[in-house]
Amino acid sequence: MNKGNNSQRALALILVGVALVAICSPVCAQISLSTVVDLAEKNSSKVKLAQADVQKAHAALAESEDAVIPSVQFGTGLPVFPEVGFTGTPPSLWAASVQSLIFGVPQKRYIDAARFGQVAATANLKDAREQVDLDASTAYIELDTYSRELDAARQQEGFASRLVEIEQERADAGVDPLSELLQAKLSAAQLKLKRLHLETSAATAVAKLCAMTGLPAGSLVPDHNSIPEIPRIRADAPVRTPSSIEAAQAEARSKEFQAKGDEEINYLPQLSFVAQYNRNTTLLNNVNYYFAHSLPSDNFSSGISIQVPLFDMAHRAKSRGSVAEALRSRVEAEQAAQQNDIQIASLTGNIRELDAQAEIASLKQQIADEQLKAVLAQLELGNGAGNQPGAPAQLTPKAEQLARIDEQQKRQDAMDAQLDLSKARLGLLRALGHMEDWLAELHGKSQ
């Protein structure tokens, strides 16, 4: 009985230990590209600042439109010491006033300026989100590519180590000169350096994604299947105005209306409605002594106030500054459009070249695959010519390792070419205003 109990206790302890190890060990689950993009948007300080600008633009528009809504003010002033003499103002316990703008052409300009400011802020928010989406997508694709290249690089290092062992044996047997052994060691060292470079690039991509998403580094394991195919858009496709240019154009329009309002306020009148109520008092004063009749307690007045500008150098100077600022905004919008056109032309040419390079790299990889298969077949079956004079020499294990190293190298070259092509295509999508197509593909892939 004791032995049975001891066995059960031992088994229970083992199960508990296995459970604790499973709980405590880190789980490296893959994270999809759509999740990374969503987290980057939520965590982006640029997006948050753009959202604050949108709220500010909404408030500015409400402020300019509410000028026609009557504003009500209330005030009170209880006397502290007895008044001496005639103060010129009837003493009151409290007063209330109502004031609102009835008509003013400059105010209409200011409202239009605020509306275009709101459009510019909304476009800037969209542009900020698209830029964050582009940065997060690019970093994710880079990390996925570097991760797959690292797997190939580690296999290369294994083949290079085996090649060094083979050359060491052949050099010891006097079959190959020492230079062949040194060349094999040099190749192994170069492959190690390349692997270290890939690890640095992957760590940099992880750091970018950590900063953008707020996720810990250990949780950023890319899922290659979550990356959709980037739409193959051409430069002659219908161009949608990018959000950045739309924002610049709206900002220029806002500045123009602001300048127009600052200019018109110098010579156009404005009409306002004014109403006021006073509750007069004789507490601590003898104001009735100075009037033929006693002042009434309740006093009310109203009227239309017409303000006609005659001479105001300050407003004229402000209007000149507003005109200059509007001109600057217009030029900046035109400059942004020109730079975007140049970027489209540059990216279009680069994509043609990168597409050709990717095709060449893919063909080289296929050739290397076939050559490796041929080498493996000859090592297994022989060259079929036997030992006849003039027959090609029988392949050695050295040829196998060289073929495997070359095949992995061509695989990495193909992945590098595809990475450059993907980044260029994403840049062209953004320049043509078709970033929404990529986001639709991305979210459709995640569903």
C-alpha positions as CSV (number, residue, x, y, z in Angstrom):
1,M,0.0,0.0,0.0
2,N,2.8,2.4,0.9
3,K,4.5,1.7,-2.4
4,G,1.3,2.4,-4.3
5,N,0.7,5.7,-2.4
6,N,4.3,6.7,-3.1
7,S,3.9,6.0,-6.8
8,Q,0.7,8.0,-6.9
9,R,2.3,10.9,-5.1
10,A,5.3,10.9,-7.4
11,L,3.0,10.8,-10.5
12,A,1.0,13.7,-9.0
13,L,4.2,15.8,-8.4
14,I,5.3,15.1,-11.9
15,L,2.0,16.3,-13.4
16,V,2.1,19.4,-11.2
17,G,5.6,20.1,-12.3
18,V,4.7,19.7,-16.0
19,A,1.8,22.1,-15.5
20,L,3.9,24.7,-13.8
21,V,6.5,24.5,-16.6
22,A,3.8,24.9,-19.2
23,I,2.3,27.9,-17.4
24,C,5.6,29.6,-16.7
25,S,7.1,29.0,-20.2
26,P,6.6,31.9,-22.6
27,V,4.1,31.3,-25.4
28,C,5.3,32.8,-28.6
29,A,2.1,33.0,-30.6
30,Q,2.1,34.5,-34.1
31,I,0.6,38.0,-34.5
32,S,-1.1,39.0,-37.8
33,L,-0.3,42.0,-39.8
34,S,-3.9,43.4,-39.4
35,T,-3.5,43.3,-35.6
36,V,-0.2,45.1,-35.8
37,V,-1.7,47.8,-38.0
38,D,-4.7,48.3,-35.7
39,L,-2.5,48.5,-32.6
40,A,-0.1,50.9,-34.3
41,E,-3.0,53.3,-35.1
42,K,-4.3,53.2,-31.5
43,N,-0.8,53.7,-30.0
44,S,0.5,56.4,-32.5
45,S,1.2,59.8,-31.0
46,K,0.9,61.3,-34.5
47,V,-2.6,60.0,-34.8
48,K,-3.5,61.2,-31.3
49,L,-2.2,64.7,-32.1
50,A,-4.2,64.7,-35.4
51,Q,-7.3,63.8,-33.4
52,A,-6.7,66.7,-31.1
53,D,-6.4,69.0,-34.1
54,V,-9.7,67.7,-35.4
55,Q,-11.4,68.5,-32.0
56,K,-9.8,71.9,-32.0
57,A,-11.0,72.6,-35.6
58,H,-14.6,71.6,-34.5
59,A,-14.4,74.0,-31.6
60,A,-13.1,76.8,-33.9
61,L,-16.0,76.3,-36.3
62,A,-18.5,76.3,-33.5
63,E,-16.9,79.5,-32.1
64,S,-17.2,81.3,-35.4
65,E,-20.8,80.1,-36.0
66,D,-22.0,80.9,-32.5
67,A,-21.2,84.6,-33.0
68,V,-24.9,85.0,-34.2
69,I,-26.2,83.2,-31.1
70,P,-27.0,85.8,-28.3
71,S,-24.6,85.8,-25.4
72,V,-26.0,86.5,-22.0
73,Q,-23.9,88.1,-19.3
74,F,-24.9,88.8,-15.7
75,G,-23.0,90.8,-13.1
76,T,-23.6,92.3,-9.6
77,G,-21.9,95.0,-7.6
78,L,-23.0,95.6,-4.0
79,P,-21.8,98.8,-2.5
80,V,-19.2,98.6,0.3
81,F,-18.9,102.3,1.4
82,P,-21.3,105.1,1.1
83,E,-21.0,107.0,-2.2
84,V,-20.0,110.7,-2.0
85,G,-21.1,113.1,-4.8
86,F,-22.3,112.2,-8.2
87,T,-20.5,109.2,-9.8
88,G,-22.1,109.5,-13.2
89,T,-23.3,106.0,-13.3
90,P,-26.6,105.0,-11.7
91,P,-25.8,102.5,-8.9
92,S,-27.3,99.0,-9.4
93,L,-27.5,95.8,-7.5
94,W,-27.1,93.7,-10.6
95,A,-27.2,94.0,-14.3
96,A,-27.8,91.6,-17.3
97,S,-26.9,92.1,-21.0
98,V,-27.6,90.3,-24.2
99,Q,-25.6,90.7,-27.3
100,S,-25.4,89.0,-30.7
101,L,-24.1,89.6,-34.2
102,I,-27.0,90.2,-36.7
103,F,-25.1,90.7,-39.9
104,G,-21.4,90.8,-40.9
105,V,-19.8,89.8,-44.2
106,P,-16.4,89.3,-42.6
107,Q,-17.9,86.9,-40.1
108,K,-19.2,84.8,-43.0
109,R,-15.6,84.6,-44.3
110,Y,-14.4,83.5,-40.9
111,I,-17.0,80.7,-40.8
112,D,-15.9,79.5,-44.2
113,A,-12.3,79.6,-43.0
114,A,-13.1,77.5,-40.0
115,R,-15.0,75.0,-42.2
116,F,-12.0,74.5,-44.5
117,G,-9.8,74.3,-41.4
118,Q,-12.0,71.4,-40.2
119,V,-11.6,69.7,-43.6
120,A,-7.9,70.2,-43.4
121,A,-7.7,68.7,-39.9
122,T,-9.8,65.7,-40.9
123,A,-7.6,65.1,-44.0
124,N,-4.5,65.4,-41.8
125,L,-5.9,62.8,-39.5
126,K,-6.5,60.4,-42.4
127,D,-3.0,61.1,-43.7
128,A,-1.5,60.4,-40.2
129,R,-3.4,57.1,-40.1
130,E,-2.3,56.1,-43.6
131,Q,1.3,56.9,-42.7
132,V,1.2,54.8,-39.6
133,D,-0.4,52.0,-41.5
134,L,2.4,52.2,-44.1
135,D,5.2,52.3,-41.5
136,A,3.7,49.4,-39.6
137,S,3.1,47.3,-42.7
138,T,6.6,48.0,-44.0
139,A,8.2,47.1,-40.7
140,Y,6.1,43.9,-40.4
141,I,7.0,42.8,-43.9
142,E,10.7,43.5,-43.2
143,L,10.6,41.4,-40.0
144,D,8.8,38.5,-41.8
145,T,11.4,38.6,-44.6
146,Y,14.4,38.8,-42.2
147,S,13.0,36.0,-40.2
148,R,12.7,33.7,-43.2
149,E,16.1,34.8,-44.4
150,L,17.6,34.0,-41.0
151,D,16.3,30.4,-41.3
152,A,18.0,30.1,-44.6
153,A,21.2,31.7,-43.3
154,R,21.4,29.3,-40.4
155,Q,21.1,26.4,-42.8
156,Q,23.8,28.0,-44.9
157,E,26.1,28.1,-41.8
158,G,25.4,24.4,-41.2
159,F,26.4,23.6,-44.8
160,A,29.5,25.8,-44.5
161,S,30.6,24.1,-41.3
162,R,30.2,20.7,-43.0
163,L,32.2,22.1,-46.0
164,V,35.0,23.1,-43.7
165,E,35.0,19.6,-42.2
166,I,35.2,18.1,-45.7
167,E,38.0,20.4,-46.8
168,Q,39.9,19.7,-43.5
169,E,39.7,16.0,-44.2
170,R,40.8,16.5,-47.9
171,A,43.6,18.8,-46.9
172,D,44.9,16.3,-44.3
173,A,44.7,13.6,-46.9
174,G,46.6,15.7,-49.4
175,V,43.8,15.8,-51.9
176,D,43.2,19.5,-51.8
177,P,45.6,22.3,-51.2
178,L,45.5,24.4,-48.0
179,S,44.0,27.3,-50.0
180,E,40.8,25.4,-50.5
181,L,40.5,24.9,-46.7
182,L,41.1,28.6,-46.1
183,Q,38.6,29.5,-48.8
184,A,36.0,27.3,-47.1
185,K,36.7,28.9,-43.7
186,L,36.4,32.4,-45.4
187,S,33.0,31.4,-46.8
188,A,31.9,30.2,-43.4
189,A,33.0,33.5,-41.8
190,Q,31.2,35.5,-44.5
191,L,28.0,33.6,-43.9
192,K,28.3,34.2,-40.2
193,L,28.7,37.9,-40.8
194,K,25.7,37.9,-43.0
195,R,23.6,36.0,-40.4
196,L,24.7,38.6,-37.8
197,H,23.6,41.4,-40.1
198,L,20.2,39.8,-40.6
199,E,19.8,39.4,-36.8
200,T,20.6,43.1,-36.4
201,S,18.1,44.1,-39.1
202,A,15.4,41.8,-37.6
203,A,16.1,43.3,-34.1
204,T,15.7,46.8,-35.6
205,A,12.4,45.9,-37.2
206,V,11.2,44.4,-33.9
207,A,12.2,47.6,-32.1
208,K,10.2,49.7,-34.6
209,L,7.1,47.5,-34.2
210,C,7.4,47.5,-30.4
211,A,7.6,51.3,-30.4
212,M,4.6,51.5,-32.7
213,T,2.3,48.9,-31.1
214,G,3.4,48.9,-27.5
215,L,3.8,45.1,-27.6
216,P,6.7,43.3,-25.9
217,A,9.5,42.1,-28.2
218,G,8.8,38.4,-27.4
219,S,5.3,38.6,-28.8
220,L,6.2,39.9,-32.2
221,V,6.3,36.7,-34.2
222,P,5.2,37.4,-37.8
223,D,2.6,35.3,-39.6
224,H,3.6,35.2,-43.3
225,N,0.1,34.0,-44.3
226,S,-1.5,37.1,-42.9
227,I,0.3,39.3,-45.4
228,P,-2.0,39.8,-48.5
229,E,-0.7,40.4,-52.0
230,I,-0.1,44.1,-52.6
231,P,-2.3,45.4,-55.3
232,R,-0.5,45.8,-58.6
233,I,-1.5,49.4,-59.3
234,R,-0.1,51.3,-62.3
235,A,0.9,54.9,-62.5
236,D,-1.7,55.5,-65.2
237,A,-4.5,54.4,-62.8
238,P,-7.1,56.9,-61.7
239,V,-5.3,59.2,-59.3
240,R,-7.1,60.0,-56.0
241,T,-6.0,63.1,-54.2
242,P,-3.7,61.9,-51.4
243,S,-4.8,63.0,-47.9
244,S,-1.7,65.1,-47.4
245,I,-2.4,67.2,-50.5
246,E,-6.1,67.4,-49.7
247,A,-5.1,68.8,-46.3
248,A,-2.7,71.3,-47.8
249,Q,-5.3,72.5,-50.3
250,A,-8.0,72.9,-47.6
251,E,-5.5,74.7,-45.3
252,A,-4.8,77.1,-48.2
253,R,-8.5,77.8,-48.8
254,S,-8.9,78.4,-45.0
255,K,-6.1,80.9,-45.0
256,E,-7.6,82.7,-48.1
257,F,-11.0,83.1,-46.4
258,Q,-9.3,84.3,-43.2
259,A,-7.4,86.9,-45.2
260,K,-10.6,87.9,-47.0
261,G,-12.4,88.4,-43.7
262,D,-9.5,90.4,-42.3
263,E,-9.5,92.6,-45.4
264,E,-13.3,93.2,-45.5
265,I,-13.5,94.1,-41.8
266,N,-11.6,97.3,-42.6
267,Y,-14.4,98.8,-44.8
268,L,-17.7,96.8,-44.3
269,P,-20.0,97.6,-41.4
270,Q,-21.4,95.0,-39.0
271,L,-24.8,95.0,-37.2
272,S,-25.2,93.7,-33.7
273,F,-28.2,93.4,-31.3
274,V,-27.7,94.7,-27.8
275,A,-30.1,94.6,-24.8
276,Q,-29.4,95.5,-21.1
277,Y,-31.3,95.4,-17.8
278,N,-30.2,97.2,-14.6
279,R,-31.6,96.9,-11.1
280,N,-30.8,100.2,-9.5
281,T,-30.5,100.8,-5.8
282,T,-30.3,103.8,-3.4
283,L,-28.4,101.7,-0.8
284,L,-25.5,103.7,0.6
285,N,-26.0,106.6,-1.9
286,N,-28.1,109.7,-2.4
287,V,-28.4,109.5,-6.2
288,N,-32.0,110.8,-6.2
289,Y,-30.7,114.1,-4.8
290,Y,-29.2,114.9,-8.3
291,F,-32.3,114.2,-10.4
292,A,-35.6,115.9,-10.7
293,H,-37.4,112.6,-10.2
294,S,-36.3,109.5,-8.4
295,L,-34.6,106.8,-10.5
296,P,-36.7,103.7,-11.2
297,S,-35.6,100.4,-9.8
298,D,-36.0,98.6,-13.1
299,N,-34.2,99.8,-16.2
300,F,-34.2,98.2,-19.6
301,S,-32.7,99.3,-22.9
302,S,-32.1,97.6,-26.3
303,G,-31.0,98.6,-29.8
304,I,-29.2,97.8,-33.0
305,S,-25.5,98.6,-32.9
306,I,-23.9,99.5,-36.3
307,Q,-20.1,99.5,-36.4
308,V,-18.7,101.4,-39.3
309,P,-14.9,101.1,-39.7
310,L,-13.2,104.4,-40.6
311,F,-9.6,104.2,-39.6
312,D,-7.9,101.2,-38.0
313,M,-4.2,100.7,-38.8
314,A,-4.0,97.6,-36.6
315,H,-6.6,95.7,-38.6
316,R,-5.1,96.8,-41.9
317,A,-1.7,95.5,-40.9
318,K,-3.3,92.2,-39.8
319,S,-5.0,91.9,-43.1
320,R,-1.7,92.3,-45.0
321,G,-0.2,89.5,-42.8
322,S,-3.1,87.3,-43.5
323,V,-2.8,87.8,-47.2
324,A,0.9,86.8,-47.1
325,E,0.1,83.7,-45.0
326,A,-2.6,82.7,-47.5
327,L,-0.1,83.1,-50.3
328,R,2.4,80.9,-48.5
329,S,-0.2,78.2,-47.9
330,R,-1.2,78.2,-51.5
331,V,2.4,77.8,-52.7
332,E,3.1,75.0,-50.2
333,A,0.0,73.1,-51.4
334,E,1.2,73.5,-55.0
335,Q,4.7,72.4,-54.0
336,A,3.3,69.3,-52.2
337,A,1.4,68.3,-55.4
338,Q,4.5,68.7,-57.5
339,Q,6.6,66.7,-55.2
340,N,4.0,63.9,-55.1
341,D,4.0,63.8,-59.0
342,I,7.8,63.5,-58.9
343,Q,7.5,60.7,-56.4
344,I,5.0,58.9,-58.5
345,A,7.3,59.1,-61.5
346,S,10.3,57.9,-59.5
347,L,8.4,55.0,-57.9
348,T,7.0,53.9,-61.2
349,G,10.4,53.6,-62.8
350,N,11.8,51.9,-59.7
351,I,9.0,49.4,-59.7
352,R,9.6,48.4,-63.3
353,E,13.3,47.7,-62.4
354,L,12.5,46.0,-59.2
355,D,9.9,43.8,-60.9
356,A,12.5,42.7,-63.4
357,Q,15.1,42.1,-60.6
358,A,12.6,40.0,-58.7
359,E,11.9,37.9,-61.8
360,I,15.6,37.4,-62.4
361,A,16.1,36.4,-58.7
362,S,13.2,34.0,-58.9
363,L,14.6,32.3,-62.0
364,K,18.1,32.1,-60.4
365,Q,16.5,30.4,-57.4
366,Q,14.7,27.9,-59.6
367,I,18.0,27.2,-61.5
368,A,19.8,26.6,-58.2
369,D,17.1,24.2,-57.0
370,E,17.4,22.2,-60.2
371,Q,21.2,22.2,-59.9
372,L,21.0,21.0,-56.4
373,K,18.7,18.2,-57.5
374,A,21.1,17.2,-60.2
375,V,24.0,17.1,-57.8
376,L,22.1,15.0,-55.3
377,A,21.1,12.6,-58.1
378,Q,24.7,12.3,-59.3
379,L,26.0,11.6,-55.8
380,E,23.4,8.9,-55.4
381,L,23.5,7.3,-58.8
382,G,26.8,8.4,-60.2
383,N,27.5,10.3,-63.4
384,G,26.6,7.3,-65.7
385,A,30.0,7.4,-67.5
386,G,32.0,5.2,-65.2
387,N,35.8,5.4,-65.4
388,Q,36.1,5.8,-69.1
389,P,38.8,8.2,-70.5
390,G,37.4,11.7,-70.8
391,A,34.4,11.0,-68.6
392,P,33.5,13.8,-66.0
393,A,34.9,13.3,-62.6
394,Q,32.5,11.8,-60.0
395,L,31.0,14.5,-57.7
396,T,32.1,14.6,-54.1
397,P,30.3,15.6,-50.9
398,K,32.0,19.0,-51.3
399,A,29.9,19.7,-54.4
400,E,26.8,18.9,-52.4
401,Q,27.6,21.4,-49.7
402,L,28.5,24.1,-52.3
403,A,25.2,23.5,-54.2
404,R,23.2,23.7,-51.0
405,I,24.9,26.9,-50.0
406,D,24.3,28.4,-53.4
407,E,20.6,27.3,-53.4
408,Q,20.0,29.0,-50.0
409,Q,21.8,32.1,-51.2
410,K,19.6,32.4,-54.3
411,R,16.6,31.9,-52.0
412,Q,17.6,34.9,-49.8
413,D,18.3,37.0,-52.9
414,A,14.8,36.3,-54.2
415,M,13.3,37.3,-50.8
416,D,15.4,40.5,-50.8
417,A,14.2,41.4,-54.2
418,Q,10.6,40.7,-53.3
419,L,11.0,42.9,-50.2
420,D,12.2,45.9,-52.2
421,L,9.4,45.4,-54.7
422,S,6.8,45.3,-51.9
423,K,8.0,48.4,-50.2
424,A,8.0,50.3,-53.6
425,R,4.5,49.1,-54.4
426,L,3.2,50.3,-51.0
427,G,4.9,53.7,-51.5
428,L,3.2,54.0,-54.9
429,L,-0.2,53.1,-53.5
430,R,0.2,55.9,-51.0
431,A,1.4,58.4,-53.5
432,L,-1.5,57.7,-55.8
433,G,-4.1,57.9,-53.0
434,H,-4.9,54.2,-53.1
435,M,-3.8,53.3,-49.6
436,E,-7.4,52.3,-48.9
437,D,-7.1,49.5,-51.4
438,W,-4.2,48.0,-49.4
439,L,-6.1,48.4,-46.1
440,A,-9.2,46.7,-47.6
441,E,-7.0,43.8,-48.7
442,L,-5.5,43.7,-45.3
443,H,-8.7,43.6,-43.3
444,G,-10.3,41.3,-45.8
445,K,-7.4,38.8,-45.3
446,S,-7.9,38.9,-41.5
447,Q,-11.6,38.0,-41.7
